[in-house]
Amino acid sequence: MKTAYDAKDYLSVFRIYVEADWIIEGSSEMMNYYTSSITEYLNDIDVKAESAFGDNKDYEAAILVLRDALSDVVDLNILEITSHIEEKIAYYQEYQPIYLTDLSCIQKNNVEIGEEVDTSDVNKRNYTAETVIRQSMSKNDNKGYVLYNINFEYSSLRGVLYRPHYSLSCDYIWSQPGCVKIYGDDVLLYESPKVTQDFYDALEFDIDIHGVRNLKIEFSNSVWAPGGTIVWDYGSDGWVNNEEPKVCIADCELQK
């Protein structure tokens, strides 16, 4: 055991202990090698996992390190080790991003969330339907918003902004471009480019939301109506019908 310990071969120390613990328990020196090996082994694993996690918060890499370590000792049934590693795995799993739309919004106006519409962009790239946020068809307001309470728990918001495929059927010049703004506690964090008929490329965004309690996504002037009628105009036939959004966002992920 001393030879294994001096070589920092902690797995061998553990195996010697498991195979002959009835002898070792009578030796304080051997027990010190064993308990010290547990401390140093777990410290090494923690350092490797933290290094794999890194500044990019690669929780999957960190968990892989921990699971590999767990597989090395699972047959030894050393509770101090397995419980520590399992707790660390649970810790890093908390960093797995979640979709913003998995949360319940606290307010919304003229916005639709997770509908099976406008799930592809003008280039026919598809997005996860449950994550699509779009301005709804309203006759009362040319803006829409949704508000989430994220309670200071997240560091970044990543997502995709795109012009929906259906808008290609619009056959008149848009008088007003679409736009998306994202606020953290009423502070503007992101403003998209103006979405016009010349907007074709989906746009990925990554926003720092450290210290944000309430996250607000606002759509403005972002619906159109086919048939040559300007959106929100009121004519002899009343308000226009069949409005569709000019811009949507989707696949928005919150990262701790």
C-alpha positions as CSV (number, residue, x, y, z in Angstrom):
1,M,0.0,0.0,0.0
2,K,2.8,2.4,0.8
3,T,4.5,1.7,-2.5
4,A,1.2,2.5,-4.3
5,Y,0.5,5.6,-2.3
6,D,4.0,7.0,-2.9
7,A,3.5,6.4,-6.6
8,K,0.1,8.2,-6.4
9,D,-1.5,5.1,-7.7
10,Y,-4.6,5.7,-5.6
11,L,-6.8,3.1,-7.4
12,S,-4.3,0.4,-6.3
13,V,-4.5,1.7,-2.7
14,F,-8.2,1.4,-2.8
15,R,-8.1,-2.2,-4.2
16,I,-5.6,-3.2,-1.5
17,Y,-7.9,-1.8,1.1
18,V,-11.0,-3.6,-0.2
19,E,-9.2,-6.9,-0.5
20,A,-7.5,-6.8,3.0
21,D,-9.4,-4.3,5.0
22,W,-9.7,-6.6,8.0
23,I,-5.9,-6.4,8.3
24,I,-5.5,-2.7,7.4
25,E,-8.1,-1.6,9.9
26,G,-5.7,-2.5,12.7
27,S,-3.0,-0.3,11.3
28,S,-3.3,3.5,11.7
29,E,-0.5,4.0,9.2
30,M,-2.3,2.0,6.6
31,M,-5.6,3.7,7.3
32,N,-3.8,7.1,6.9
33,Y,-2.6,6.0,3.4
34,Y,-6.2,5.0,2.6
35,T,-8.0,8.1,3.8
36,S,-5.3,10.4,2.3
37,S,-5.7,8.6,-1.0
38,I,-9.4,9.3,-1.0
39,T,-8.8,13.0,-0.4
40,E,-6.1,13.3,-3.0
41,Y,-7.9,11.2,-5.6
42,L,-11.1,13.2,-5.3
43,N,-9.1,16.4,-5.5
44,D,-7.5,15.3,-8.7
45,I,-10.8,14.4,-10.2
46,D,-12.3,17.7,-9.2
47,V,-9.4,19.6,-10.8
48,K,-9.7,17.6,-14.1
49,A,-13.5,18.1,-14.2
50,E,-13.1,21.9,-13.6
51,S,-10.5,22.1,-16.2
52,A,-12.7,20.3,-18.7
53,F,-15.6,22.6,-17.8
54,G,-13.5,25.7,-18.4
55,D,-14.6,29.2,-19.3
56,N,-16.9,27.7,-22.0
57,K,-18.9,25.9,-19.3
58,D,-18.6,22.6,-21.2
59,Y,-20.6,20.7,-18.7
60,E,-20.7,17.6,-20.9
61,A,-16.9,17.4,-20.9
62,A,-16.8,17.8,-17.1
63,I,-19.4,15.1,-16.6
64,L,-17.5,12.7,-18.9
65,V,-14.4,13.1,-16.7
66,L,-16.5,12.3,-13.6
67,R,-18.3,9.3,-15.2
68,D,-15.0,7.9,-16.3
69,A,-13.7,8.2,-12.8
70,L,-16.9,6.6,-11.4
71,S,-16.5,3.6,-13.7
72,D,-13.0,3.1,-12.4
73,V,-14.2,2.7,-8.8
74,V,-17.8,1.5,-9.1
75,D,-16.8,-2.1,-8.3
76,L,-15.0,-1.0,-5.1
77,N,-18.2,0.3,-3.4
78,I,-16.4,3.1,-1.6
79,L,-19.2,5.3,-0.5
80,E,-17.1,8.4,0.1
81,I,-15.9,8.3,-3.5
82,T,-19.1,7.4,-5.3
83,S,-21.3,9.9,-3.4
84,H,-18.8,12.7,-4.0
85,I,-18.6,12.0,-7.8
86,E,-22.4,11.7,-8.1
87,E,-22.8,15.0,-6.3
88,K,-20.4,16.6,-8.7
89,I,-22.2,15.1,-11.7
90,A,-25.4,16.6,-10.5
91,Y,-23.7,19.9,-10.0
92,Y,-22.5,20.1,-13.6
93,Q,-25.8,18.9,-14.9
94,E,-27.3,22.1,-13.6
95,Y,-25.3,23.9,-16.3
96,Q,-27.1,22.1,-19.1
97,P,-28.9,24.9,-21.0
98,I,-32.7,25.0,-21.0
99,Y,-35.0,26.5,-23.6
100,L,-36.4,29.8,-22.6
101,T,-39.8,28.6,-23.6
102,D,-39.5,25.8,-21.0
103,L,-40.2,28.5,-18.4
104,S,-43.6,30.0,-17.9
105,C,-43.9,33.6,-18.9
106,I,-45.2,36.1,-16.4
107,Q,-46.7,38.5,-19.0
108,K,-47.3,38.5,-22.7
109,N,-49.1,40.7,-25.2
110,N,-49.7,39.9,-28.9
111,V,-47.2,37.1,-28.9
112,E,-47.5,33.4,-29.6
113,I,-45.2,30.8,-28.2
114,G,-44.5,27.2,-29.3
115,E,-47.1,27.1,-32.1
116,E,-46.7,24.8,-35.0
117,V,-46.4,27.7,-37.4
118,D,-43.5,29.7,-39.0
119,T,-41.1,27.0,-37.9
120,S,-38.9,27.4,-41.0
121,D,-37.0,30.4,-42.4
122,V,-36.8,31.7,-45.9
123,N,-33.9,29.2,-46.6
124,K,-36.2,26.3,-45.4
125,R,-34.1,25.7,-42.3
126,N,-36.4,24.3,-39.6
127,Y,-36.4,25.2,-35.9
128,T,-37.8,23.5,-32.9
129,A,-41.6,24.3,-32.9
130,E,-41.9,24.4,-29.1
131,T,-39.3,27.2,-29.0
132,V,-40.6,29.6,-31.6
133,I,-41.7,33.0,-30.4
134,R,-43.5,35.2,-32.9
135,Q,-45.8,38.2,-32.9
136,S,-49.4,37.2,-33.0
137,M,-52.0,38.5,-35.4
138,S,-53.6,41.4,-33.6
139,K,-55.7,44.3,-34.8
140,N,-55.0,46.5,-31.8
141,D,-51.3,47.0,-31.5
142,N,-48.2,47.0,-33.7
143,K,-46.0,45.7,-30.9
144,G,-45.9,42.5,-29.0
145,Y,-43.8,41.3,-26.0
146,V,-43.3,38.5,-23.6
147,L,-41.8,38.7,-20.1
148,Y,-39.9,36.0,-18.2
149,N,-38.7,36.0,-14.6
150,I,-35.3,34.3,-14.7
151,N,-34.5,35.4,-11.2
152,F,-30.8,36.2,-11.6
153,E,-30.1,32.5,-12.3
154,Y,-28.6,32.6,-15.8
155,S,-25.5,34.1,-17.5
156,S,-26.4,34.1,-21.2
157,L,-29.2,33.8,-23.7
158,R,-28.5,32.3,-27.1
159,G,-30.9,32.0,-30.0
160,V,-31.7,32.5,-33.6
161,L,-33.6,35.3,-35.3
162,Y,-35.0,34.7,-38.7
163,R,-37.5,35.8,-41.3
164,P,-40.2,33.1,-41.7
165,H,-40.6,31.2,-45.0
166,Y,-44.2,32.1,-45.4
167,S,-43.3,35.8,-45.7
168,L,-41.8,35.1,-49.2
169,S,-45.4,35.2,-50.5
170,C,-45.7,38.8,-49.5
171,D,-46.0,40.7,-52.9
172,Y,-45.7,44.3,-51.9
173,I,-43.1,46.7,-50.5
174,W,-43.0,46.6,-46.7
175,S,-43.5,50.1,-45.3
176,Q,-42.2,49.1,-41.9
177,P,-39.4,46.6,-41.1
178,G,-39.5,44.1,-38.4
179,C,-37.4,44.4,-35.3
180,V,-36.7,42.4,-32.1
181,K,-35.4,44.0,-28.9
182,I,-34.4,42.2,-25.7
183,Y,-34.3,43.9,-22.3
184,G,-33.0,42.9,-19.0
185,D,-34.8,44.7,-16.2
186,D,-35.8,47.4,-18.7
187,V,-32.2,47.9,-19.9
188,L,-31.8,47.3,-23.6
189,L,-29.4,44.4,-24.1
190,Y,-29.9,43.6,-27.8
191,E,-31.5,45.2,-30.8
192,S,-31.8,43.2,-34.0
193,P,-31.1,44.5,-37.5
194,K,-34.2,45.7,-39.4
195,V,-35.9,42.8,-41.0
196,T,-37.0,43.8,-44.5
197,Q,-37.7,42.0,-47.7
198,D,-34.0,41.9,-48.3
199,F,-33.3,40.0,-45.1
200,Y,-32.5,36.3,-45.9
201,D,-29.8,35.1,-43.5
202,A,-30.8,33.7,-40.1
203,L,-29.0,35.6,-37.3
204,E,-27.6,34.0,-34.2
205,F,-27.4,36.0,-31.1
206,D,-25.6,35.5,-27.7
207,I,-26.4,38.0,-24.9
208,D,-24.9,38.4,-21.5
209,I,-27.7,38.3,-19.0
210,H,-25.7,38.2,-15.7
211,G,-27.7,39.8,-12.9
212,V,-31.0,39.9,-14.8
213,R,-34.2,39.2,-13.0
214,N,-36.8,40.0,-15.7
215,L,-36.1,39.3,-19.3
216,K,-38.4,40.9,-21.9
217,I,-38.5,40.2,-25.6
218,E,-40.3,42.8,-27.7
219,F,-41.4,42.6,-31.4
220,S,-42.2,45.9,-33.2
221,N,-43.8,46.6,-36.6
222,S,-43.2,43.0,-37.4
223,V,-46.4,41.7,-39.1
224,W,-47.5,42.0,-42.7
225,A,-50.7,41.3,-44.6
226,P,-50.9,39.8,-48.0
227,G,-52.8,41.4,-50.8
228,G,-51.1,44.8,-51.0
229,T,-52.6,46.3,-47.8
230,I,-50.2,48.0,-45.4
231,V,-50.3,46.4,-42.0
232,W,-52.3,48.2,-39.3
233,D,-54.0,50.4,-41.9
234,Y,-57.7,50.9,-41.4
235,G,-59.7,51.3,-44.6
236,S,-63.3,50.9,-45.8
237,D,-63.1,47.2,-45.1
238,G,-61.9,47.6,-41.6
239,W,-58.7,46.2,-40.2
240,V,-56.6,43.9,-42.5
241,N,-56.8,40.2,-41.9
242,N,-54.4,37.3,-42.2
243,E,-51.4,39.1,-40.8
244,E,-48.2,37.1,-40.5
245,P,-45.0,37.9,-38.8
246,K,-41.9,39.3,-40.6
247,V,-39.5,38.0,-37.9
248,C,-39.4,35.2,-35.4
249,I,-37.0,33.9,-32.9
250,A,-36.4,30.3,-31.9
251,D,-34.1,27.8,-30.1
252,C,-33.4,30.3,-27.4
253,E,-31.3,28.7,-24.7
254,L,-30.6,29.9,-21.2
255,Q,-27.2,29.1,-19.8
256,K,-26.3,29.3,-16.1
